[in-house]
Amino acid sequence: MSVPQLRIAHEIVGNAVVVHVAGEIDMANAPVIKAHLDRACHRAHPPQTVVADLTEVVFLGSAGLSVLLEVDEACRGRRTPLWVVATTPGVVRPLRVTGMDQVLKVADSLDSVVQTA
């Protein structure tokens, strides 16, 4: 079984700065993903929203969970909310098990976030 290659892309959708991530988020690549999300956070200006689109992520490890918390805090400090879009079991389950789905703003579709942003 091969490990999905990490892919990251940025785009502006409506009033949201979106970072699309595909592959796995683990200890090895968490710093790269954090750098991309930090860049989006600094690029967004209130009332814009930052969105971490993780719909193509198959694994979210503890390092990735930490990144999401750190970026959420940074975005809150800039008054640009962070939304996490998650649909795969490899992302939804860790968010639920750790209770982070109660701490972070989590949605099941990019469209639902963009419509409210």
Secondary structure, 3 states (H helix, E strand, C coil): CCCCCCEEEEEEECCEEEEEEEEEECCCCHHHHHHHHHHHHHHCCCCCEEEEEEEEEEEECHHHHHHHHHHHHHHHHCCCCEEEECCCHHHHHHHHHCCHHHHCEEECCHHHHHHHC
